[in-house]
């Protein structure tokens, strides 16, 4: 015997869960790094990088051929629910979570932004007291009823 759940039940569930982002969510900042071409000076002392693996270097500015590039960090605000204690993490199976890791829960509409970001700065309001930077650890996973509106992911501390 199949049970038909009315759509209004799901709508109410989503309404309640969305309200928890307002109550328990914190404003975080997604860090996206882009390369910006700057005017080239042939007499500069910027190292030349011909490697395709420019992300492995430690400099934020480099030459490639006749062009000079610099990395520019872009910050974008996002509201996420952040869990600091691994006893509060939503259980996802048998995965190895690094020390000092956090779990975030977000809305599926924000997932492309998360996947495009290189890092996450947690809790923008306390950033003046010390910046908490994390990078994604593992893949995201869908959450909630129907698994189509919310996602979670783990982050490991980088700085």
Backbone as JSON Lines, residues from 0, in Angstrom:
{"i":0,"aa":"X","n":[0.84,-1.17,0.0],"ca":[0.0,0.0,0.0],"c":[0.89,1.24,0.0]}
{"i":1,"aa":"X","n":[0.74,2.05,-1.0],"ca":[1.53,3.27,-1.14],"c":[0.89,4.4,-0.34]}
{"i":2,"aa":"X","n":[1.73,5.22,0.24],"ca":[1.25,6.37,1.0],"c":[1.55,7.62,0.19]}
{"i":3,"aa":"X","n":[0.54,8.4,-0.07],"ca":[0.72,9.66,-0.8],"c":[0.81,10.8,0.21]}
{"i":4,"aa":"X","n":[1.95,11.44,0.23],"ca":[2.15,12.57,1.12],"c":[1.84,13.84,0.34]}
{"i":5,"aa":"X","n":[0.94,14.66,0.85],"ca":[0.6,15.88,0.12],"c":[1.79,16.84,0.05]}
{"i":6,"aa":"X","n":[1.85,17.61,-1.02],"ca":[2.94,18.57,-1.21],"c":[2.98,19.61,-0.1]}
{"i":7,"aa":"X","n":[1.85,19.9,0.51],"ca":[1.8,20.89,1.59],"c":[2.65,20.47,2.78]}
{"i":8,"aa":"X","n":[2.8,19.17,3.0],"ca":[3.66,18.67,4.08],"c":[5.12,19.02,3.78]}
{"i":9,"aa":"X","n":[5.54,18.81,2.55],"ca":[6.91,19.14,2.16],"c":[7.12,20.65,2.21]}
{"i":10,"aa":"X","n":[6.13,21.41,1.76],"ca":[6.24,22.87,1.78],"c":[6.43,23.38,3.21]}
{"i":11,"aa":"X","n":[5.68,22.84,4.15],"ca":[5.8,23.25,5.55],"c":[7.17,22.86,6.09]}
{"i":12,"aa":"X","n":[7.64,21.66,5.77],"ca":[8.96,21.21,6.2],"c":[10.04,22.17,5.69]}
{"i":13,"aa":"X","n":[10.0,22.52,4.39],"ca":[10.99,23.42,3.82],"c":[10.92,24.81,4.47]}
{"i":14,"aa":"X","n":[9.71,25.25,4.78],"ca":[9.54,26.55,5.44],"c":[10.21,26.57,6.82]}
{"i":15,"aa":"X","n":[10.03,25.49,7.57],"ca":[10.64,25.39,8.9],"c":[12.16,25.33,8.8]}
{"i":16,"aa":"X","n":[12.67,24.49,7.91],"ca":[14.13,24.35,7.76],"c":[14.74,25.66,7.27]}
{"i":17,"aa":"X","n":[14.09,26.35,6.33],"ca":[14.6,27.64,5.86],"c":[14.68,28.65,7.0]}
{"i":18,"aa":"X","n":[13.74,28.6,7.93],"ca":[13.77,29.53,9.06],"c":[14.95,29.25,9.99]}
{"i":19,"aa":"X","n":[15.44,28.02,10.03],"ca":[16.59,27.72,10.89],"c":[17.86,28.38,10.38]}
{"i":20,"aa":"X","n":[17.93,28.69,9.08],"ca":[19.08,29.41,8.56],"c":[19.1,30.83,9.09]}
{"i":21,"aa":"X","n":[17.91,31.41,9.28],"ca":[17.82,32.75,9.85],"c":[18.18,32.73,11.34]}
{"i":22,"aa":"X","n":[17.74,31.7,12.03],"ca":[17.95,31.61,13.48],"c":[19.38,31.16,13.82]}
{"i":23,"aa":"X","n":[19.83,30.07,13.22],"ca":[21.1,29.45,13.58],"c":[22.23,29.69,12.58]}
{"i":24,"aa":"X","n":[21.92,30.22,11.42],"ca":[22.93,30.42,10.4],"c":[23.87,31.57,10.73]}
{"i":25,"aa":"X","n":[25.09,31.48,10.24],"ca":[26.06,32.56,10.4],"c":[26.51,33.01,9.01]}
{"i":26,"aa":"X","n":[26.85,34.27,8.91],"ca":[27.35,34.8,7.65],"c":[28.81,34.42,7.51]}
{"i":27,"aa":"X","n":[29.11,33.69,6.46],"ca":[30.47,33.28,6.15],"c":[30.87,33.97,4.85]}
{"i":28,"aa":"X","n":[32.13,33.83,4.48],"ca":[32.6,34.4,3.23],"c":[33.29,33.33,2.4]}
{"i":29,"aa":"X","n":[32.84,33.2,1.17],"ca":[33.49,32.31,0.22],"c":[34.64,33.05,-0.45]}
{"i":30,"aa":"X","n":[35.78,32.4,-0.54],"ca":[36.97,33.0,-1.16],"c":[37.14,32.36,-2.54]}
{"i":31,"aa":"X","n":[37.1,33.19,-3.56],"ca":[37.34,32.74,-4.92],"c":[38.56,33.47,-5.44]}
{"i":32,"aa":"X","n":[39.49,32.74,-6.03],"ca":[40.72,33.33,-6.54],"c":[40.65,33.36,-8.06]}
{"i":33,"aa":"X","n":[40.88,34.53,-8.62],"ca":[40.91,34.68,-10.07],"c":[42.25,35.3,-10.48]}
{"i":34,"aa":"X","n":[42.65,35.03,-11.72],"ca":[43.87,35.62,-12.25],"c":[43.52,36.9,-12.99]}
{"i":35,"aa":"X","n":[44.25,37.95,-12.7],"ca":[44.02,39.25,-13.33],"c":[45.28,39.66,-14.06]}
{"i":36,"aa":"X","n":[45.12,40.05,-15.31],"ca":[46.27,40.5,-16.08],"c":[46.56,41.95,-15.73]}
{"i":37,"aa":"X","n":[47.83,42.23,-15.44],"ca":[48.23,43.6,-15.12],"c":[49.25,44.06,-16.16]}
{"i":38,"aa":"X","n":[49.5,45.34,-16.21],"ca":[50.42,45.86,-17.21],"c":[51.8,45.23,-17.03]}
{"i":39,"aa":"X","n":[52.41,44.88,-18.12],"ca":[53.68,44.16,-18.11],"c":[54.86,45.14,-18.16]}
{"i":40,"aa":"X","n":[55.81,44.93,-17.29],"ca":[57.03,45.73,-17.27],"c":[58.19,44.78,-17.51]}
{"i":41,"aa":"X","n":[58.9,44.95,-18.6],"ca":[59.99,44.02,-18.94],"c":[61.16,44.1,-17.97]}
{"i":42,"aa":"X","n":[61.24,45.15,-17.18],"ca":[62.34,45.3,-16.23],"c":[61.96,44.88,-14.81]}
{"i":43,"aa":"X","n":[60.84,44.21,-14.65],"ca":[60.45,43.82,-13.29],"c":[61.24,42.6,-12.84]}
{"i":44,"aa":"X","n":[61.12,42.26,-11.58],"ca":[61.83,41.1,-11.05],"c":[60.84,40.0,-10.66]}
{"i":45,"aa":"X","n":[59.68,39.98,-11.31],"ca":[58.68,38.95,-11.06],"c":[59.13,37.67,-11.76]}
{"i":46,"aa":"X","n":[59.09,36.52,-11.06],"ca":[59.56,35.28,-11.69],"c":[58.65,34.86,-12.85]}
{"i":47,"aa":"X","n":[59.27,34.25,-13.86],"ca":[58.55,33.75,-15.02],"c":[58.05,32.35,-14.7]}
{"i":48,"aa":"X","n":[56.76,32.1,-14.92],"ca":[56.17,30.79,-14.66],"c":[55.55,30.27,-15.94]}
{"i":49,"aa":"X","n":[56.17,29.26,-16.52],"ca":[55.62,28.67,-17.74],"c":[54.83,27.41,-17.44]}
{"i":50,"aa":"X","n":[54.81,26.99,-16.21],"ca":[54.14,25.77,-15.83],"c":[52.63,25.94,-15.89]}
{"i":51,"aa":"X","n":[51.94,24.86,-16.22],"ca":[50.48,24.89,-16.19],"c":[49.97,24.78,-14.75]}
{"i":52,"aa":"X","n":[50.86,24.44,-13.83],"ca":[50.48,24.28,-12.42],"c":[50.82,25.53,-11.63]}
{"i":53,"aa":"X","n":[50.33,26.68,-12.06],"ca":[50.65,27.92,-11.38],"c":[50.08,27.96,-9.97]}
{"i":54,"aa":"X","n":[49.06,27.14,-9.7],"ca":[48.47,27.14,-8.36],"c":[49.39,26.52,-7.32]}
{"i":55,"aa":"X","n":[50.46,25.9,-7.72],"ca":[51.39,25.27,-6.77],"c":[52.47,26.22,-6.28]}
{"i":56,"aa":"X","n":[52.54,27.39,-6.82],"ca":[53.57,28.33,-6.42],"c":[53.11,29.12,-5.19]}
{"i":57,"aa":"X","n":[54.04,29.84,-4.6],"ca":[53.74,30.62,-3.4],"c":[53.59,32.11,-3.68]}
{"i":58,"aa":"X","n":[53.87,32.54,-4.91],"ca":[53.79,33.95,-5.25],"c":[52.36,34.3,-5.66]}
{"i":59,"aa":"X","n":[51.97,35.54,-5.45],"ca":[50.65,35.95,-5.92],"c":[50.74,36.72,-7.23]}
{"i":60,"aa":"X","n":[51.96,36.88,-7.77],"ca":[52.16,37.57,-9.04],"c":[53.22,36.82,-9.82]}
{"i":61,"aa":"X","n":[53.03,36.67,-11.15],"ca":[54.0,35.94,-11.95],"c":[53.88,36.38,-13.4]}
{"i":62,"aa":"X","n":[54.94,36.14,-14.16],"ca":[54.96,36.4,-15.6],"c":[54.71,35.1,-16.33]}
{"i":63,"aa":"X","n":[54.02,35.22,-17.46],"ca":[53.88,34.09,-18.37],"c":[53.99,34.67,-19.77]}
{"i":64,"aa":"X","n":[55.13,34.41,-20.39],"ca":[55.38,34.99,-21.71],"c":[55.53,36.5,-21.58]}
{"i":65,"aa":"X","n":[54.71,37.23,-22.31],"ca":[54.79,38.69,-22.28],"c":[53.71,39.3,-21.41]}
{"i":66,"aa":"X","n":[53.05,38.49,-20.58],"ca":[51.98,39.0,-19.74],"c":[52.31,38.77,-18.27]}
{"i":67,"aa":"X","n":[51.88,39.68,-17.43],"ca":[52.06,39.54,-15.98],"c":[50.67,39.36,-15.36]}
{"i":68,"aa":"X","n":[50.57,38.37,-14.49],"ca":[49.31,38.06,-13.83],"c":[49.46,38.18,-12.33]}
{"i":69,"aa":"X","n":[48.34,38.45,-11.67],"ca":[48.33,38.42,-10.22],"c":[47.03,37.77,-9.78]}
{"i":70,"aa":"X","n":[47.1,37.1,-8.65],"ca":[45.91,36.47,-8.09],"c":[45.13,37.49,-7.28]}
{"i":71,"aa":"X","n":[43.83,37.48,-7.47],"ca":[42.96,38.39,-6.75],"c":[41.9,37.56,-6.02]}
{"i":72,"aa":"X","n":[41.83,37.79,-4.7],"ca":[40.8,37.1,-3.91],"c":[39.51,37.91,-3.93]}
{"i":73,"aa":"X","n":[38.42,37.22,-4.21],"ca":[37.1,37.83,-4.17],"c":[36.32,37.16,-3.05]}
{"i":74,"aa":"X","n":[35.69,37.97,-2.2],"ca":[34.91,37.45,-1.08],"c":[33.43,37.63,-1.37]}
{"i":75,"aa":"X","n":[32.65,36.59,-1.08],"ca":[31.21,36.65,-1.28],"c":[30.53,36.1,-0.03]}
{"i":76,"aa":"X","n":[29.58,36.87,0.5],"ca":[28.87,36.45,1.71],"c":[27.89,35.32,1.41]}
{"i":77,"aa":"X","n":[27.77,34.41,2.36],"ca":[26.83,33.3,2.26],"c":[26.42,32.92,3.69]}
{"i":78,"aa":"X","n":[25.17,32.53,3.86],"ca":[24.68,32.11,5.17],"c":[24.67,30.59,5.22]}
{"i":79,"aa":"X","n":[25.37,30.04,6.2],"ca":[25.47,28.59,6.39],"c":[25.24,28.27,7.86]}
{"i":80,"aa":"X","n":[24.77,27.07,8.11],"ca":[24.75,26.57,9.48],"c":[26.07,25.84,9.69]}
{"i":81,"aa":"X","n":[26.8,26.22,10.73],"ca":[28.14,25.7,10.98],"c":[28.12,24.88,12.26]}
{"i":82,"aa":"X","n":[28.67,23.66,12.18],"ca":[28.77,22.78,13.34],"c":[30.25,22.54,13.63]}
{"i":83,"aa":"X","n":[30.67,22.9,14.85],"ca":[32.07,22.83,15.25],"c":[32.41,21.52,15.94]}
{"i":84,"aa":"X","n":[31.45,20.91,16.6],"ca":[31.68,19.71,17.4],"c":[31.28,18.48,16.59]}
{"i":85,"aa":"X","n":[32.2,17.52,16.45],"ca":[31.9,16.36,15.62],"c":[30.76,15.51,16.17]}
{"i":86,"aa":"X","n":[30.41,15.68,17.43],"ca":[29.24,14.96,17.95],"c":[27.94,15.55,17.41]}
{"i":87,"aa":"X","n":[27.99,16.78,16.91],"ca":[26.82,17.44,16.33],"c":[26.73,17.25,14.82]}
{"i":88,"aa":"X","n":[27.75,16.63,14.22],"ca":[27.74,16.44,12.77],"c":[26.61,15.51,12.36]}
{"i":89,"aa":"X","n":[26.04,15.8,11.22],"ca":[25.08,14.88,10.62],"c":[25.87,13.68,10.12]}
{"i":90,"aa":"X","n":[25.46,12.5,10.51],"ca":[26.2,11.29,10.15],"c":[25.97,10.96,8.68]}
{"i":91,"aa":"X","n":[27.07,10.73,7.95],"ca":[27.0,10.52,6.52],"c":[27.53,9.14,6.14]}
{"i":92,"aa":"X","n":[27.89,8.36,7.06],"ca":[28.49,7.07,6.77],"c":[29.81,6.97,7.49]}
{"i":93,"aa":"X","n":[30.63,6.05,7.06],"ca":[31.92,5.83,7.69],"c":[32.99,6.61,6.93]}
{"i":94,"aa":"X","n":[33.19,7.88,7.31],"ca":[34.19,8.71,6.64],"c":[35.2,9.18,7.66]}
{"i":95,"aa":"X","n":[36.39,9.45,7.19],"ca":[37.47,9.92,8.05],"c":[37.47,11.45,8.03]}
{"i":96,"aa":"X","n":[37.16,12.06,9.15],"ca":[37.07,13.51,9.25],"c":[38.35,14.02,9.92]}
{"i":97,"aa":"X","n":[39.05,14.98,9.31],"ca":[40.29,15.48,9.91],"c":[40.03,16.25,11.21]}
{"i":98,"aa":"X","n":[41.07,16.35,12.05],"ca":[40.96,17.15,13.27],"c":[40.71,18.61,12.9]}
{"i":99,"aa":"X","n":[40.06,19.33,13.8],"ca":[39.7,20.74,13.6],"c":[38.79,20.95,12.39]}
{"i":100,"aa":"X","n":[38.05,19.94,12.02],"ca":[37.13,20.06,10.89],"c":[35.79,20.6,11.36]}
{"i":101,"aa":"X","n":[35.08,21.2,10.43],"ca":[33.72,21.67,10.7],"c":[32.8,21.07,9.64]}
{"i":102,"aa":"X","n":[31.52,21.1,9.95],"ca":[30.52,20.69,8.98],"c":[29.6,21.87,8.73]}
{"i":103,"aa":"X","n":[29.29,22.13,7.48],"ca":[28.34,23.19,7.15],"c":[27.15,22.59,6.44]}
{"i":104,"aa":"X","n":[26.02,23.24,6.64],"ca":[24.8,22.87,5.94],"c":[24.32,24.12,5.22]}
{"i":105,"aa":"X","n":[24.02,23.97,3.94],"ca":[23.59,25.1,3.14],"c":[22.44,24.73,2.24]}
{"i":106,"aa":"X","n":[21.97,25.73,1.51],"ca":[20.87,25.53,0.56],"c":[21.46,25.12,-0.79]}
{"i":107,"aa":"X","n":[20.77,24.22,-1.45],"ca":[21.25,23.68,-2.72],"c":[21.45,24.77,-3.77]}
{"i":108,"aa":"X","n":[20.72,25.87,-3.68],"ca":[20.9,26.98,-4.63],"c":[22.3,27.58,-4.51]}
{"i":109,"aa":"X","n":[22.93,27.48,-3.33],"ca":[24.26,28.04,-3.11],"c":[25.38,27.06,-3.42]}
{"i":110,"aa":"X","n":[25.05,25.83,-3.78],"ca":[26.08,24.81,-4.01],"c":[27.07,25.18,-5.11]}
{"i":111,"aa":"X","n":[26.65,25.74,-6.26],"ca":[27.65,26.11,-7.26],"c":[28.68,27.11,-6.73]}
{"i":112,"aa":"X","n":[28.27,28.02,-5.87],"ca":[29.21,28.98,-5.29],"c":[30.22,28.26,-4.4]}
{"i":113,"aa":"X","n":[29.74,27.3,-3.61],"ca":[30.62,26.52,-2.72],"c":[31.63,25.74,-3.54]}
{"i":114,"aa":"X","n":[31.18,25.1,-4.62],"ca":[32.08,24.29,-5.43],"c":[33.1,25.14,-6.17]}
{"i":115,"aa":"X","n":[32.77,26.38,-6.46],"ca":[33.68,27.28,-7.16],"c":[34.7,27.93,-6.21]}
{"i":116,"aa":"X","n":[34.39,27.98,-4.94],"ca":[35.26,28.65,-3.96],"c":[36.47,27.79,-3.63]}
{"i":117,"aa":"X","n":[37.57,28.47,-3.33],"ca":[38.78,27.76,-2.9],"c":[38.85,27.62,-1.4]}
{"i":118,"aa":"X","n":[38.26,28.58,-0.67],"ca":[38.27,28.55,0.79],"c":[36.99,29.15,1.33]}
{"i":119,"aa":"X","n":[36.8,28.97,2.63],"ca":[35.66,29.53,3.35],"c":[36.19,30.23,4.59]}
{"i":120,"aa":"X","n":[35.78,31.47,4.78],"ca":[36.07,32.2,6.02],"c":[34.8,32.11,6.86]}
{"i":121,"aa":"X","n":[34.92,31.47,8.01],"ca":[33.75,31.21,8.84],"c":[33.5,32.37,9.78]}
{"i":122,"aa":"X","n":[32.27,32.74,9.91],"ca":[31.76,33.73,10.85],"c":[32.37,35.11,10.62]}
{"i":123,"aa":"X","n":[31.82,35.79,9.64],"ca":[32.3,37.11,9.23],"c":[32.29,38.11,10.38]}
{"i":124,"aa":"X","n":[31.31,38.01,11.29],"ca":[31.17,39.0,12.37],"c":[32.32,38.96,13.37]}
{"i":125,"aa":"X","n":[33.02,37.84,13.48],"ca":[34.15,37.76,14.43],"c":[35.5,37.73,13.7]}
{"i":126,"aa":"X","n":[35.49,38.08,12.44],"ca":[36.71,38.05,11.62],"c":[37.78,38.99,12.16]}
{"i":127,"aa":"X","n":[37.38,40.09,12.8],"ca":[38.35,41.04,13.35],"c":[39.16,40.44,14.49]}
{"i":128,"aa":"X","n":[38.63,39.44,15.17],"ca":[39.32,38.8,16.29],"c":[40.24,37.67,15.84]}
{"i":129,"aa":"X","n":[40.14,37.29,14.6],"ca":[40.96,36.22,14.05],"c":[40.2,35.54,12.94]}
{"i":130,"aa":"X","n":[40.85,35.41,11.81],"ca":[40.2,34.83,10.65],"c":[40.29,33.32,10.71]}
{"i":131,"aa":"X","n":[39.17,32.65,10.5],"ca":[39.1,31.19,10.51],"c":[38.89,30.71,9.07]}
{"i":132,"aa":"X","n":[39.97,30.25,8.43],"ca":[39.89,29.8,7.04],"c":[39.86,28.29,6.97]}
{"i":133,"aa":"X","n":[39.01,27.8,6.06],"ca":[38.86,26.36,5.85],"c":[38.82,26.09,4.35]}
{"i":134,"aa":"X","n":[39.2,24.87,3.98],"ca":[39.01,24.42,2.6],"c":[38.2,23.13,2.63]}
{"i":135,"aa":"X","n":[37.46,22.91,1.55],"ca":[36.55,21.77,1.51],"c":[37.31,20.46,1.61]}
{"i":136,"aa":"X","n":[36.76,19.55,2.38],"ca":[37.36,18.23,2.57],"c":[36.35,17.19,2.1]}
{"i":137,"aa":"X","n":[36.61,16.57,0.99],"ca":[35.68,15.58,0.45],"c":[34.57,16.24,-0.37]}
{"i":138,"aa":"X","n":[33.61,15.44,-0.71],"ca":[32.5,15.88,-1.54],"c":[31.32,16.33,-0.7]}
{"i":139,"aa":"X","n":[30.47,17.13,-1.28],"ca":[29.23,17.53,-0.62],"c":[28.26,16.35,-0.65]}
{"i":140,"aa":"X","n":[27.22,16.43,0.15],"ca":[26.21,15.37,0.17],"c":[24.83,16.01,0.36]}
{"i":141,"aa":"X","n":[23.81,15.49,-0.35],"ca":[22.46,16.04,-0.23],"c":[21.84,15.67,1.11]}
{"i":142,"aa":"X","n":[20.93,16.54,1.58],"ca":[20.3,16.32,2.89],"c":[18.81,16.68,2.81]}
{"i":143,"aa":"X","n":[18.08,16.28,3.82],"ca":[16.68,16.66,3.96],"c":[15.75,15.74,3.2]}
{"i":144,"aa":"X","n":[14.45,16.02,3.32],"ca":[13.46,15.25,2.59],"c":[13.66,15.45,1.1]}
{"i":145,"aa":"X","n":[13.52,14.42,0.36],"ca":[13.7,14.39,-1.11],"c":[15.14,14.65,-1.55]}
{"i":146,"aa":"X","n":[16.03,15.03,-0.64],"ca":[17.46,15.24,-0.92],"c":[17.71,16.22,-2.06]}
{"i":147,"aa":"X","n":[16.86,17.23,-2.2],"ca":[17.02,18.14,-3.32],"c":[17.09,19.62,-2.95]}
{"i":148,"aa":"X","n":[17.02,19.95,-1.66],"ca":[16.96,21.36,-1.28],"c":[18.13,21.8,-0.4]}
{"i":149,"aa":"X","n":[18.8,20.87,0.29],"ca":[19.88,21.21,1.21],"c":[21.06,20.27,0.98]}
{"i":150,"aa":"X","n":[22.24,20.73,1.38],"ca":[23.44,19.91,1.26],"c":[24.32,20.17,2.47]}
{"i":151,"aa":"X","n":[25.23,19.28,2.69],"ca":[26.22,19.44,3.75],"c":[27.59,19.17,3.18]}
{"i":152,"aa":"X","n":[28.61,19.71,3.83],"ca":[29.98,19.37,3.47],"c":[30.9,19.62,4.65]}
{"i":153,"aa":"X","n":[32.04,18.96,4.6],"ca":[33.05,19.09,5.64],"c":[34.16,20.0,5.15]}
{"i":154,"aa":"X","n":[34.78,20.68,6.09],"ca":[35.86,21.62,5.79],"c":[36.99,21.37,6.78]}
{"i":155,"aa":"X","n":[38.23,21.43,6.29],"ca":[39.39,21.3,7.17],"c":[40.07,22.66,7.31]}
{"i":156,"aa":"X","n":[40.65,22.89,8.46],"ca":[41.28,24.18,8.79],"c":[42.56,24.35,7.99]}
{"i":157,"aa":"X","n":[42.75,25.55,7.41],"ca":[43.96,25.83,6.66],"c":[44.72,27.05,7.19]}
{"i":158,"aa":"X","n":[44.12,27.84,8.01],"ca":[44.85,29.0,8.47],"c":[44.2,29.71,9.61]}
